[in-house]
Structures are given as C-alpha cells and as structure tokens.
Amino acid sequence: MAVLTSKPGNSWTSLALPALLLAALAGGLALKTDLLGSAPAGPVLDEPMTVEIAPRSFEYRESGEFFRNGFAVDGPVKAVAVRRPLTIMKYQVTAGDYARCVADGACAAAEPGFAPADPANTPATGVSYDDAIAYAKWLGARTDEIWVLPSDQDLAFAAGSRFPDDALGVDINSTNPADRWLADYRREAARKASRDPVPQALGRFGENEYGLADFAGNVWEWTATCNRRVNLDKAGRVVNDASSCGIYVASGKHRAAMSSFVRNPKGGGCAVGVPPDNVGFRLVKDTRWYAPLLATLREHGIPL
C-alpha cells in the first residue's frame, strides 16, 4: 500500500484543503448561475454544418491602425501556432435561421430591405454585431452548445489563402507622406464595391482549401476583435495600444472597422475606408470543457 509522505509542516490535508475549497466555489458558482442542470430553452435544434480546421502554424498580420513616429505603418506579422482544432460554421448564418431567432423573440429583426428571396439559402445581412451576439446566445440555448463569434485571428486561421493582407507596402522608414497617401489611394481604389453586391446563395463563392465556404465573397463577417490604434517606437515596440470595443472588425475582401450597432455598412457606419457590400456572420463552436463556465461568466459581466 502506498504511504503518503509530506515535507515537515506541509501535510497532505493542508494541500488538499485549498483544492476542495476551489472545487466547492466553482460548484457554487455554477449552481448559482444555472450552469449545471440547465436544459435548452425550447425545442432542440440540429447543429449547423461545421468544418474542423486542423492545428497548424501560420502567419497573421495583426488588425488595427498602426503608427510609427506619427506615420501610418503596416501592422506587424506574427507567427501563430494553433495547437487545437477550430470548429467553425461551414457557411454563414442564413436569413432563414436568423428569422427563427427573431420569431422566438431572442433577436431583433434584420434591417428593412435586407430580406432575400430565398432566406433558407442566403446569408443573413442587415445585422449588427449586437445582433450576432444575441443569435449566438439563442443558438447555444437551442443546441446545448457554446457558440461565439470568431476573432479576426480565428477567421484568418480558417480562411487560409482567402484571408486578405491589407498592408500598404510602404517602407517603414519612409518619412514622405506622399508615399503613404498614394499607397492608401491605390488600396482603397482596389476595394471598390462589387459589380453585383446582392447577397448570393450559399456556396456561390466556393470553398477554400479547408472546406470553409464563401469567405471573401460579397458578405463580410463580424468578428469579436475590437478595433485598435497602436503607436510604435522606432524599434517597432508598442508605446501604447488603445482598443475601442464599441467598434469591431468585420473581415472579408478586406478588413472594415464598424460600430457594433451598425446594420447597413453603406449607411455611414464604417469607421474608416471603403465600406463592405454587406455584413453577416458565422460562428465558432467552443468545444473546450470549461466553455460553459466562461460563457456564464461573460453573461454575468465578469471580465475574463
């Protein structure tokens, strides 16, 4: 039989007690917030079709506005090693699926004028970041899973070769404002509106190398990433990083920073640059064992 030993003054009971207290605290919190024993509210829905993106390493250009010595510069590119699969909706949420949330009283109706002829087979548009968050909560209750908006980095990981590189391509050491003005002009000119901005049927824009459908078509996608304004020193180190979480990044053919309540990006809601043709969303399923606890904490306003 194994014999428990301990250092003088540190009995095994003294070590076990904090663990027991922590477990009791977690259990109490879960019960208080209805995390344990809760059932889906209403009929259980089938989960939407998803794709699982296998772990890999990739290069990611950080989102936001970056400045060095007062001049706009490209966001830094960092190497990201993703160590666990990402489960993400294959298609964007459809207008028909969003309408079910509206019918249940859990989502606000989409912006008038954005109703497609075939809602069951067309992405939902005319919806805000706030609407997407409400839908994720509703879908979680209906499927008994945790659904969240992807971050911009999540979308870059899932979109692979279809994710845009929004770099200006100007020498970081250039102090000539004309270089940046011309580069920005060329970039914005290349972002002109699509010839056919009307949302198309699911699958119209094909799949990428990982099976993700329709990314970078004419429907941009809300992300959970807050817009950033970052100042760098001469060595490229961050001097200050001001995030605005009332403004979020929508990713598609290019990144667009938009206020969380905006539904029609062409109505002046784009914080900077050419607005998207349309904005919709797709969700990520959080499969981590502690995801329900994180969701409950967020819902109760506890910062993570």
CORLIN-V453172 format. One record per run of one state. SS is the DSSP state (helix for helix, strand for strand, loop for the rest). FROM is the first residue (numbers start at 1). TO is the last residue. If there is no record, write none. Layout:
# CORLIN-V453172
SS&FROM&TO ; SS&FROM&TO
This chain:
# CORLIN-V453172
loop&1&11 ; helix&12&32 ; loop&33&49 ; strand&50&53 ; loop&54&56 ; strand&57&61 ; loop&62&64 ; strand&65&68 ; loop&69&70 ; strand&71&73 ; loop&74&76 ; strand&77&81 ; loop&82&85 ; strand&86&89 ; loop&90&93 ; strand&94&94 ; helix&95&103 ; loop&104&118 ; helix&119&121 ; strand&122&123 ; loop&124&128 ; helix&129&143 ; loop&144&146 ; strand&147&149 ; loop&150&151 ; helix&152&162 ; loop&163&176 ; helix&177&190 ; loop&191&200 ; strand&201&201 ; loop&202&206 ; strand&207&207 ; loop&208&212 ; strand&213&213 ; loop&214&219 ; strand&220&232 ; loop&233&237 ; strand&238&251 ; loop&252&254 ; strand&255&259 ; loop&260&264 ; helix&265&267 ; loop&268&269 ; strand&270&270 ; loop&271&278 ; strand&279&280 ; loop&281&282 ; strand&283&285 ; loop&286&290 ; helix&291&299 ; loop&300&304
